[in-house]
Amino acid sequence: MLERALRLEKQLVDIRRDIHAHPELGFHESRTSQKVSDVLTSLRVEHQRGIAKTGVVATLGDGHGPTVALRADMDALPIQEANDVAYRSQSPNVMHACGHDAHTAALLGAAMLLVKEDLHGTVRLIFQPSEEAQDGEHKSGGLRMVEEGALDAVDAVFALHVASDMPVGMIEIGDGPIMAAVDSFQARVIGRGCHGAYPHKGLDPVWLAAQVINAIHGIVPRRIDPTQPALISACTIHSGIADNVIPEEITLTGTIRSFDAGIRQQLHDELRRACALANGLGGEYELAIVGGYPPTVNDAQQAAFLRSVAQVVLPDTQIVTKPPLHMGAEDFSFMAQKAPGAFAHIGAGKGDRPRPHHNPHFDIDEVVIARGAALLAETALRYLRNG
């Protein structure tokens, strides 16, 4: 399968570069979904567009026996690309800075490989929008896909994510929780505005917020069991327009990460207590916590199966079976709640410089695309044979 995939490498790289040059944000992947549809049409693969707004779901096989799903995400990030490459983003302030362009190309590669197989069962290819963001109802593309039936009657689901911080030839496939749950928060710390020269005539929300932020940063090291992974980051602070005016209020936003449901609730409770310091100092606060993605949990049986396939398809690869927990989050987690699933991080480090995810210099070694396509295709093929 890898040998066949490598023969498709130039075609898959061209697809990835085309998508990379024309990135689209979550739930706006119209051109990308059209590109996916065009490739599937050329392969004569049955598919449906408009799932979860801009998603595509394709089906291969004879419909008898088990159903296995393979998933790729398609959306980009609101980042201005800094790479000087021929395929750099042509969309201002939008960039594929997490590798979803490669995921889409790899899944199309899997379709090219599987269409030539005699499949006894069903392979469902899920091209998902908006992994990075939520819509006005706080729902991501993965959750929308589940709600709209893309995972119905699926026996197992698999996905890969390129990892620019790991070398090509390494893959992480762990059991159980592998990525964190994520929630977001917005807090208003309210005082009384006044002239900057007469702070005693008002109540400075900058001072109030300083106490709140200090308390927030003390939650994890002093209120959470140190053996439990947990995180709260205050990421933005907005207030004021003049250097001689004490503002009326400050808005803070941030992110909350956890793995355990009890710790997740404790973080929410402690955040409320930290914000309530504003009350004790004479001010007020308002806090909104928006629930995000649950933890990404690999089913032990499916993770073991994916490792066994990787050993055959990528024999030169080092398979890490107990990777460190990732505090990043993934809305594949919703799919893994619907069907037993396994999610892998596959090495894609470019090697010439650090190119971290969500960074203007992000890029990958494109050999990972054909390797990913081979692994996805062989995983589906062996699942149907063994299922």
C-alpha positions in Angstrom: 0.0 0.0 0.0 2.8 2.4 0.8 4.5 1.7 -2.5 1.2 2.5 -4.3 0.7 5.6 -2.3 4.2 6.9 -3.1 3.4 6.7 -6.8 0.6 9.2 -6.0 2.9 11.5 -4.1 3.2 14.3 -6.6 -0.5 14.4 -7.2 -1.2 14.5 -3.4 1.4 17.2 -2.8 -0.2 19.2 -5.6 -3.6 18.9 -3.9 -2.2 19.9 -0.6 -0.4 22.9 -2.0 -3.5 24.1 -3.9 -5.6 23.9 -0.7 -2.7 25.5 1.3 -2.7 28.5 -1.2 -6.4 29.0 -0.8 -7.2 28.5 2.9 -10.7 29.0 4.3 -11.8 29.4 7.9 -14.3 27.1 9.7 -17.7 26.6 8.0 -16.5 28.7 5.0 -14.6 25.9 3.2 -16.6 26.2 0.0 -13.6 26.1 -2.4 -12.0 23.3 -0.4 -15.1 21.2 -0.4 -15.5 21.8 -4.1 -11.9 20.6 -4.6 -12.7 17.4 -2.6 -15.8 16.9 -4.5 -14.0 17.3 -7.9 -11.4 14.7 -6.9 -14.1 12.2 -5.7 -16.1 12.8 -8.8 -13.1 12.0 -11.0 -12.7 8.7 -9.0 -16.4 8.0 -9.4 -16.8 7.9 -5.7 -20.3 8.5 -4.3 -20.4 11.5 -2.0 -22.6 14.1 -0.5 -21.8 17.8 0.0 -23.3 20.3 2.5 -23.0 18.0 5.5 -22.4 20.2 8.6 -22.6 23.3 6.3 -19.5 22.7 4.2 -18.5 19.1 4.9 -18.3 16.2 2.5 -19.1 12.6 3.2 -18.1 9.9 0.7 -18.9 6.2 0.6 -17.0 3.2 -0.8 -17.7 -0.5 -0.7 -20.6 -2.9 -1.3 -22.6 -2.0 1.8 -22.4 -5.5 3.3 -20.6 -6.0 6.6 -18.9 -3.5 8.9 -18.6 0.2 8.4 -15.4 2.0 9.1 -15.0 5.8 9.0 -11.8 7.8 8.2 -11.9 11.5 9.0 -9.9 14.6 7.9 -10.5 18.2 8.8 -10.4 21.0 6.2 -10.3 24.4 7.9 -7.5 27.0 8.3 -6.6 29.5 11.0 -6.8 33.4 11.1 -3.0 33.8 10.8 -1.0 35.7 8.2 1.5 33.3 6.6 5.2 34.3 6.9 6.6 31.5 4.7 8.2 32.5 1.4 7.1 29.5 -0.7 5.4 29.1 -4.0 2.3 27.7 -2.4 2.0 30.4 0.4 -1.5 31.5 1.3 -3.1 33.9 -1.1 -5.8 34.9 1.4 -4.8 37.7 3.7 -4.7 36.8 7.4 -5.8 33.2 6.7 -3.4 30.3 6.7 -3.2 26.5 7.0 -1.1 26.6 10.1 -2.1 23.3 11.6 -1.8 20.8 8.7 -5.5 20.3 7.8 -4.6 20.8 4.1 -2.3 17.7 4.5 -5.1 15.8 6.2 -7.5 16.5 3.4 -4.9 15.5 0.8 -4.1 12.3 2.6 -7.7 11.2 2.9 -8.2 11.9 -0.8 -5.1 9.7 -1.3 -6.8 7.0 0.7 -9.8 7.3 -1.6 -7.5 6.9 -4.7 -6.1 3.7 -3.1 -9.3 2.2 -1.9 -11.3 2.8 -5.1 -9.1 0.1 -6.6 -9.9 -2.5 -3.9 -12.8 -5.0 -3.7 -14.3 -3.8 -0.5 -16.7 -6.1 1.4 -18.2 -3.6 3.8 -18.4 0.2 3.8 -15.7 2.8 4.1 -17.0 6.3 5.0 -14.7 9.2 4.2 -15.5 12.2 6.4 -14.1 15.6 5.2 -15.0 17.8 8.2 -15.3 21.6 8.4 -14.3 23.8 11.3 -12.3 21.8 13.7 -10.6 25.0 15.0 -13.7 27.0 15.6 -17.3 26.9 16.7 -20.4 28.5 15.2 -22.9 30.8 16.8 -24.4 27.9 18.7 -20.9 26.9 20.1 -20.8 23.8 17.9 -17.7 22.7 15.9 -17.7 20.8 12.6 -17.1 17.5 14.4 -20.1 17.9 16.6 -22.2 19.1 13.6 -21.1 16.0 11.7 -22.2 13.7 14.5 -25.5 15.5 14.8 -26.2 15.3 11.1 -25.6 11.5 11.0 -22.1 11.2 9.5 -21.2 8.7 12.2 -24.4 6.8 12.2 -24.0 3.0 12.0 -20.2 3.4 12.1 -18.3 0.5 13.8 -15.0 2.3 14.2 -13.5 5.7 13.3 -9.8 6.6 12.7 -7.9 9.9 12.1 -4.4 11.1 11.7 -2.9 14.5 12.6 0.4 15.7 11.3 2.9 16.7 14.0 5.5 19.3 12.9 7.4 18.8 16.2 8.0 15.1 15.5 10.3 13.8 12.8 9.1 11.8 9.9 9.3 8.1 10.9 7.6 8.5 14.3 4.0 8.1 15.1 2.1 8.4 18.5 -0.8 6.0 19.1 -1.8 5.9 22.7 -4.6 4.3 24.7 -7.3 6.2 26.6 -7.2 10.0 27.0 -4.6 11.5 24.7 -5.9 15.1 24.3 -7.6 17.5 26.7 -11.1 18.8 27.1 -11.3 22.5 26.3 -13.6 25.2 27.5 -13.3 29.0 27.1 -14.2 31.9 29.3 -15.0 35.5 29.2 -15.0 37.7 32.3 -15.9 41.3 32.8 -14.3 43.0 35.7 -16.3 46.1 36.5 -15.2 49.2 38.4 -16.0 52.9 38.1 -14.3 55.0 35.5 -12.7 58.3 36.3 -9.9 60.7 35.4 -6.5 59.0 35.6 -5.2 61.8 37.8 -7.9 61.2 40.5 -8.0 57.4 40.9 -9.6 57.7 44.4 -12.8 59.1 42.8 -13.4 55.9 40.9 -12.6 52.2 41.2 -9.8 51.1 39.0 -10.8 47.9 37.1 -7.2 47.5 36.0 -6.2 47.1 39.7 -9.2 44.8 40.2 -8.3 42.7 37.2 -4.7 42.4 38.4 -5.9 40.7 41.6 -8.2 38.4 39.6 -5.5 37.4 37.1 -3.1 36.6 39.9 -5.7 34.4 41.5 -6.5 32.7 38.2 -2.8 31.9 37.8 -2.8 30.4 41.3 -5.6 27.9 40.6 -3.7 25.1 39.0 -0.6 25.1 41.2 -2.4 25.7 44.5 -6.0 24.4 44.2 -5.7 21.4 41.8 -4.3 18.0 42.7 -0.7 18.2 41.3 -1.0 14.7 39.9 -3.9 15.8 37.6 -3.2 17.6 34.3 -5.0 20.9 34.3 -4.6 24.4 32.8 -6.2 27.8 32.8 -4.7 30.6 30.7 -5.9 34.2 30.6 -5.1 35.0 27.0 -6.6 38.4 26.2 -7.1 41.6 28.1 -9.2 44.5 26.6 -9.9 47.9 28.1 -9.6 51.6 27.7 -8.9 54.0 24.9 -6.9 56.8 26.5 -3.8 57.0 28.7 -5.3 59.4 31.2 -8.7 57.8 31.7 -9.3 54.9 34.1 -11.8 52.7 32.3 -15.1 51.5 33.5 -14.3 47.8 33.0 -11.9 45.2 31.7 -12.7 42.1 29.6 -10.6 39.0 30.0 -10.8 35.9 27.9 -9.0 32.6 28.1 -8.9 28.8 27.8 -9.5 25.9 30.3 -8.0 22.5 29.7 -8.5 19.2 31.6 -8.9 15.5 31.3 -11.0 14.4 34.3 -14.7 15.5 34.6 -14.3 16.3 38.3 -11.2 18.4 37.7 -13.0 20.2 34.8 -15.8 21.2 37.2 -13.3 22.2 39.9 -11.5 24.5 37.4 -14.9 26.2 36.6 -15.7 26.6 40.3 -12.2 28.0 41.2 -12.4 30.4 38.2 -15.6 31.8 39.7 -14.0 32.3 43.1 -11.0 34.1 41.5 -13.3 36.5 39.6 -15.3 37.1 42.8 -12.3 38.9 44.3 -13.6 41.9 42.4 -16.7 41.9 44.6 -14.6 41.8 47.7 -12.7 44.9 46.6 -15.9 46.8 45.8 -16.3 46.0 42.2 -18.4 43.6 40.2 -17.8 40.8 37.7 -19.6 38.8 35.1 -18.3 35.4 34.0 -19.4 33.2 31.1 -17.9 29.8 30.6 -18.5 28.2 27.3 -18.2 24.4 27.1 -16.0 23.2 24.2 -14.7 19.8 23.3 -14.5 16.7 25.6 -11.2 14.9 26.0 -10.1 12.8 23.0 -10.1 9.2 24.2 -8.6 6.4 22.1 -10.4 3.1 22.4 -7.8 0.6 23.5 -8.8 -2.1 21.0 -8.9 0.3 18.0 -5.6 1.9 19.0 -4.0 -1.5 19.2 -5.4 -2.3 15.8 -4.1 1.0 14.3 -0.6 0.3 15.8 -0.6 -3.2 14.2 -1.4 -1.7 10.8 1.2 1.0 11.2 3.8 -1.7 11.9 3.1 -3.3 8.6 2.5 -0.3 6.3 5.3 1.9 7.8 7.9 -0.6 8.9 10.5 2.1 9.3 8.4 4.0 11.8 9.0 4.2 15.5 5.6 3.8 17.2 5.2 5.5 20.5 2.6 3.6 22.5 2.6 5.8 25.6 2.9 9.4 24.3 2.7 12.3 26.7 -0.7 13.9 27.2 -1.4 16.7 24.8 -3.1 19.8 26.4 -4.3 20.7 22.9 -7.9 19.6 22.1 -9.6 18.0 19.1 -13.2 17.7 18.1 -12.5 14.2 16.8 -13.5 13.6 20.4 -17.2 13.9 19.5 -16.7 11.2 16.9 -14.9 8.9 19.3 -17.8 9.2 21.6 -20.2 8.1 18.9 -18.0 5.1 17.7 -14.9 3.4 19.1 -12.0 5.3 17.6 -8.3 5.9 17.4 -6.4 9.1 16.7 -2.7 9.2 15.8 -0.1 12.0 15.6 2.2 11.3 12.7 5.7 12.9 12.4 6.0 15.6 9.8 8.9 17.7 11.0 10.4 19.7 8.1 13.8 19.9 9.8 15.2 23.2 8.6 13.8 25.3 11.5 11.1 25.0 14.2 7.7 25.2 12.6 5.2 24.9 15.5 1.5 24.5 14.9 -0.6 27.7 14.9 2.5 29.7 13.9 3.1 31.9 10.8 6.1 29.7 9.9 4.2 26.4 10.2 5.0 23.9 7.4 5.6 20.1 7.1 7.7 17.5 5.2 5.2 16.6 2.5 6.3 13.0 2.4 3.9 12.5 5.3 0.9 12.9 3.0 1.5 9.7 1.0 2.5 7.9 4.2 -0.7 9.0 5.8 -2.8 8.0 2.8 -1.3 4.5 2.9 -1.9 4.1 6.6 -5.5 5.3 6.4 -6.3 3.1 3.4 -4.7 0.0 4.8 -6.4 0.6 8.2 -9.8 0.7 6.4 -9.0 -2.3 4.2 -7.9 -4.5 7.1 -10.7 -3.4 9.3 -13.2 -4.6 6.8 -11.4 -7.9 6.3 -11.1 -8.5 10.0 -14.4 -7.0 11.2 
